[in-house]
Amino acid sequence: MARKHFRDTLCAMLGAGEPADPHKAARYRWLRETTAAWQEAHCRLNEAWDRALARPPDDISDEELEALELPDPPEQAEVDALWEQLNEVIQNDRWPRRLYFGGI
């Protein structure tokens, strides 16, 4: 449920378009760029998982595959880091320091 709320909120924020206020526009651009980077990182993560899952034999059962306990690909860390940044904006209205109006 949290992921759906996250995605819905993200789509609504991006769907509103770039604001005229320069401070808000900077936040919008950051949101758009970070979301794009997150989506690209997801694609790389999916490709990494495809490579990792191409190695086991085709006749392996789901239970046997789970028992392998494959480590997360390194790409997972990038996806998680970008998601944390976006989630801080959506859940807590916390933006990167440089995007605060008073330079807080």
Order of alpha helices (4+ residues) and beta strands (2+ residues): alpha-alpha-alpha-alpha
